[in-house]
Amino acid sequence: MSDNITRRNLVAVVGAGLTLSACGGRLWHGDEDDERGPWGTKGHSTDWGRSPTTNPETIPDPNPYKGKFNPKFLALVHIEPTDDWTMSVNYSSFKWEGANDDAARLTRAVQIFSRKTETVKRPRFREMQQNYSNDFKDMYEFRQQGVYDFDHLNNFKFANQTDIFFFFDSPNIMFEGHPLMTATEKTSTGGACALNHSFLGASVVNDALIGNLKGKGRIVRVRNYVMDSKGAKIELPEQLFSLNIHFTVQDLKQDNPVPMAFDPDTGNGSGYEP
């Protein structure tokens, strides 16, 4: 995650557009001669493949997604801006052994994020597992690395269907007024991306459903089907994707909100855990 993104940096690029890279820590706010405006910059390209905000259940028949989402894992990403708007990220996965129930999975995600944000000093997922092991028995150990969580998204890759939850831990982050999520043709480091037919159903969770997190921040949810355009499970070779979550930050010293994008590079293919 980017390390030194200050309030001063953000105010300086109001109206220019800005990408916050989860992988490379790269900032981009347009060339000096770029006249495309805040939503025409890199990080705000047109959808690449299916839009991630597509409701998969409403795709006309033949619909390869209908009734095909039964995830055995939850991926939780905690995105926290600090006082000077440095951003930190903490990612972990949890096994899901309950019924195929969207509401139940959301309830579990809210429980985890709520417990994690009870104190001013936010613990990492690994600390939650160490201190509350009985309550976090479903936390997945990434056996290839021997860890329970990551402070980056370099390992944000999936071999199995996963319900993904991003918690933006700030009351000053807003998602209204622009596309919520797009898929782009290049990763944050310039690598080519596959057309998106795997990440669908992206939406901002209704505040009425996030319990005591209401007023603290917002949850964005997206399904990863790990599927190609024909509905077949993606196996090796790996397919790479770049997802941009678009939002604005209301700076307390400025009337104009700051447009930004959080762009996790991700991949699908067997060999990853989970």
C-alpha positions as a printed Julia matrix, in Angstrom:
274×3 Matrix{Float64}:
   0.0     0.0     0.0
   1.15    3.56   -0.52
   3.1     4.83    2.46
   3.17    8.62    2.33
  -0.14    9.91    1.02
  -0.83   12.96    3.13
  -3.77   15.32    3.35
  -1.59   17.9     1.61
  -1.02   15.47   -1.28
  -4.74   14.89   -1.61
  -5.7    18.55   -1.55
  -3.11   19.21   -4.25
  -4.81   16.89   -6.7
  -8.44   17.84   -6.14
 -10.24   17.53   -9.46
  -7.31   15.85  -11.16
  -8.15   12.27  -10.33
  -5.9     9.97   -8.3
  -5.18    6.28   -8.15
  -4.18    4.66   -4.87
  -2.38    1.47   -5.87
  -2.68   -1.51   -3.57
   0.25   -3.28   -5.17
   2.8    -0.82   -6.44
   2.13    2.1    -4.13
   1.92    4.26   -7.26
   0.2     7.64   -7.44
  -1.08    8.93  -10.75
  -2.89   12.2   -11.26
  -2.7    12.82  -15.0
  -0.26   14.43  -17.38
  -0.06   18.19  -17.4
  -1.67   18.31  -20.85
  -4.36   15.78  -20.01
  -7.77   17.39  -20.51
  -9.93   14.36  -19.87
 -10.99   15.45  -16.41
 -11.2    13.57  -13.11
 -13.04   10.49  -14.41
 -11.05   10.12  -17.63
  -7.71    9.45  -15.97
  -5.95    6.15  -15.54
  -7.73    4.18  -12.88
 -11.07    5.27  -14.34
 -11.09    3.47  -17.69
 -14.09    1.85  -19.3
 -15.08   -1.63  -18.18
 -12.9    -4.44  -19.49
 -15.13   -7.45  -20.1
 -18.24   -7.55  -17.93
 -18.71   -4.69  -15.52
 -17.97   -5.88  -11.96
 -21.19   -4.16  -10.89
 -23.27   -6.44  -13.12
 -25.91   -8.36  -11.15
 -25.01  -11.92  -12.22
 -28.47  -13.28  -11.49
 -30.1   -10.93  -14.04
 -27.93  -11.81  -17.04
 -30.21  -13.12  -19.84
 -30.18  -16.84  -20.55
 -28.08  -18.73  -21.29
 -26.71  -17.42  -18.0
 -23.54  -19.27  -16.89
 -23.72  -17.65  -13.42
 -27.26  -18.51  -12.39
 -27.19  -20.6    -9.21
 -23.43  -21.09   -9.52
 -22.16  -19.03   -6.57
 -21.53  -21.19   -3.52
 -18.32  -19.83   -1.94
 -16.39  -21.69    0.72
 -14.27  -18.67    1.64
 -14.68  -15.05    2.67
 -11.94  -12.53    1.86
 -11.83   -9.49    4.16
  -9.83   -6.39    3.3
  -9.55   -3.65    5.95
  -8.56   -0.3     4.4
  -7.74    2.33    6.99
  -6.79    5.97    6.39
  -4.79    7.39    9.29
  -4.99   10.94   10.64
  -2.72   12.34    7.92
  -4.42   10.18    5.25
  -1.68    7.66    4.98
  -3.53    4.49    3.96
  -2.95    1.0     5.36
  -4.37   -2.31    4.22
  -4.77   -5.63    6.02
  -6.14   -8.72    4.25
  -7.16  -12.18    5.43
  -9.45  -15.04    4.42
 -11.97  -17.08    6.4
 -13.43  -20.5     5.72
 -17.18  -20.57    5.2
 -18.9   -23.8     6.2
 -22.42  -22.43    6.62
 -25.34  -22.43    4.22
 -25.12  -20.74    0.85
 -26.64  -17.56    2.28
 -25.58  -14.05    1.27
 -27.02  -12.5     4.44
 -25.26  -14.98    6.74
 -21.89  -14.36    5.08
 -22.37  -10.61    5.43
 -23.25  -11.05    9.11
 -19.99  -12.9     9.68
 -17.97  -10.27    7.83
 -19.58   -7.49    9.87
 -18.83   -9.4    13.09
 -15.15   -9.67   12.18
 -14.74   -6.06   11.09
 -16.64   -4.86   14.17
 -14.4    -6.81   16.55
 -11.32   -5.59   14.69
 -12.33   -1.93   15.0
 -13.42   -1.89   18.64
 -10.3     0.02   19.73
  -8.62    3.16   18.41
  -5.48    1.16   17.69
  -6.63   -1.24   15.02
  -5.19   -4.75   15.47
  -4.13   -6.85   12.49
  -6.11   -9.96   11.59
  -3.24  -12.1    12.91
  -3.53  -10.42   16.31
  -7.23  -11.17   16.38
  -6.47  -14.83   15.7
  -3.84  -14.9    18.46
  -5.92  -13.1    21.09
  -9.38  -14.49   20.3
  -8.56  -17.87   18.82
 -11.91  -19.41   19.85
 -13.81  -16.67   18.01
 -11.58  -16.85   14.93
 -11.24  -20.56   14.33
 -12.48  -20.0    10.78
  -9.51  -17.78    9.88
  -7.62  -19.42    7.06
  -3.9   -20.07    7.29
  -2.21  -19.34    3.98
  -0.2   -22.54    4.12
   2.11  -21.68    1.24
   3.36  -18.72    3.28
   2.58  -19.97    6.8
   0.71  -16.79    7.77
  -2.85  -15.77    8.6
  -2.91  -12.36    6.94
  -1.05   -9.86    4.78
  -0.37   -6.14    5.1
  -0.52   -5.85    1.31
  -2.49   -7.3    -1.59
   0.38   -8.92   -3.47
  -1.16  -12.3    -2.6
  -4.72  -11.27   -3.48
  -5.28  -14.32   -5.69
  -7.94  -17.0    -5.67
  -8.32  -20.63   -6.66
 -11.9   -20.97   -5.41
 -15.09  -18.94   -5.35
 -14.9   -16.25   -2.69
 -17.23  -13.6    -1.26
 -15.01  -10.51   -0.96
 -15.62   -7.65    1.48
 -13.69   -4.34    1.5
 -14.19   -2.26    4.65
 -13.22    1.4     4.12
 -12.65    2.49    7.71
 -13.55    6.2     7.52
 -16.78    8.21    7.7
 -15.3    10.65    5.15
 -15.24    8.17    2.26
 -18.21    8.27   -0.14
 -19.15    6.13   -3.13
 -21.97    8.12   -4.68
 -21.77   10.08   -7.94
 -19.51    7.85  -10.04
 -19.04    4.2   -11.03
 -18.42    1.99   -8.0
 -16.07   -0.56   -9.56
 -14.49   -1.05  -12.98
 -12.22   -3.66  -14.51
  -9.28   -2.36  -16.55
  -6.95   -3.76  -19.18
  -3.7    -3.06  -17.3
  -2.46   -3.86  -13.8
  -0.98   -1.09  -11.65
   2.47   -2.07  -12.94
   1.42   -2.08  -16.6
   0.85   -5.82  -17.12
  -1.94   -7.01  -19.39
  -5.22   -8.09  -17.79
  -7.76  -10.68  -18.89
 -11.29   -9.59  -19.76
 -13.37   -9.69  -16.61
 -15.99  -12.43  -16.47
 -15.21  -13.49  -12.91
 -15.76  -10.57  -10.51
 -19.45   -9.61  -10.46
 -22.19   -8.24   -8.23
 -20.13   -5.4    -6.75
 -22.18   -3.11   -4.53
 -21.98   -0.9    -1.46
 -23.63   -2.69    1.47
 -26.64   -0.85    2.84
 -25.78    0.97    6.07
 -28.79   -0.66    7.76
 -27.03   -4.04    7.39
 -23.63   -3.23    8.9
 -24.56   -2.92   12.56
 -22.31   -0.76   14.71
 -20.05   -0.08   11.73
 -22.66    2.4    10.54
 -21.15    5.87   10.72
 -17.61    4.48   10.96
 -17.17    3.48    7.32
 -18.62    1.56    4.39
 -18.4    -2.01    3.1
 -18.06   -2.82   -0.59
 -18.86   -6.4    -1.54
 -18.08   -8.35   -4.74
 -18.36  -11.98   -5.82
 -15.45  -13.85   -7.39
 -16.83  -16.72   -9.44
 -13.37  -17.86  -10.66
 -15.08  -18.42  -14.03
 -14.37  -17.55  -17.64
 -16.85  -16.17  -20.19
 -18.26  -19.66  -20.89
 -18.87  -20.46  -17.22
 -15.9   -22.83  -16.85
 -13.72  -22.67  -13.74
 -10.44  -20.89  -14.35
  -7.5   -23.23  -13.94
  -3.84  -22.6   -14.67
  -2.41  -20.61  -16.36
  -3.25  -17.73  -14.05
  -5.54  -14.97  -15.25
  -4.71  -11.49  -13.96
  -7.27   -8.75  -13.31
  -7.19   -5.18  -12.1
 -10.25   -3.9   -10.23
 -10.69   -0.21   -9.47
 -12.98    0.8    -6.6
 -13.93    4.44   -7.14
 -14.71    6.74   -4.25
 -14.33   10.3    -3.05
 -12.77   11.66    0.12
 -14.33   14.69    1.74
 -11.42   16.75    3.01
 -12.46   18.72    6.07
 -10.57   21.81    4.91
 -11.97   21.85    1.38
 -15.43   22.07   -0.13
 -14.51   19.88   -3.08
 -14.32   16.09   -2.57
 -11.17   14.33   -3.73
 -11.78   11.65   -6.39
  -9.72    8.5    -5.85
  -9.55    4.84   -6.86
  -8.35    1.85   -4.87
  -7.01   -0.63   -7.42
  -6.21   -4.12   -6.16
  -4.49   -6.28   -8.76
  -5.78   -9.81   -8.43
  -5.59  -13.22  -10.1
  -7.5   -16.44  -10.61
  -6.11  -19.92  -11.1
  -5.44  -23.17   -9.26
  -2.52  -23.38   -6.93
  -3.56  -20.41   -4.79
  -4.92  -20.75   -1.29
  -7.76  -20.38   -0.74
